[in-house]
Amino acid sequence: MREIKKILSYYDKGGEFTAFDTETTGLYSRCERIVEIGAYRFNKDGVIGVYNVLVNPEKPMPKEAFMVNGISDNMLVNQPTFDIIAGNFMDFIADSILIAHNANFDISFLNMELARINKPLLCTPCVPAADTLKITRKLYPNLGKYNLQFLANHFSLDKGNAHRASDDARVCMEIFKNCMSFLSCKLQKN
């Protein structure tokens, strides 16, 4: 809980966060690739910027992944590869705390892509990351389910196009803001 309180303090002081999500060709970062990155940079006053890009994975999109995210080979064939977009994404997230739902998954994919192009990896303390999955489990221990779509319903959020990076990043941001508000109220009562 101490880590979540530190995040709340940074948020209350106007600190900047970037909620992000990736869509991929599969589940294992060692052999699969990123096909989409969506991100919302924000602070307590609102959204500062939005980043969304499709990424050519340089391999065919598996049918199983397409069935989840709806991203096809035709959508990816003329898109830039990760090495082309990496600099823009790193500039977008610079000096912010990253937030993701099941952060280890998304960060492992970003780190594997960065390693492939010999760029520095995202890691604490260089780029701290908060995980809305862990935060919601801690703050709402009786929900029973914690996937992004369930939490969107719980908080009455517009899910948009589930399993597309930009919409999932926006939902992640909104869940985070709800959690910060909940914790702030809880601490004021104590």
Helices and strands as residue ranges (DSSP letters): H 2-12, E 17-24, E 34-43, E 46-54, H 63-69, H 73-76, H 82-93, E 97-100, H 103-116, E 129-131, H 132-139, H 148-154, H 165-189
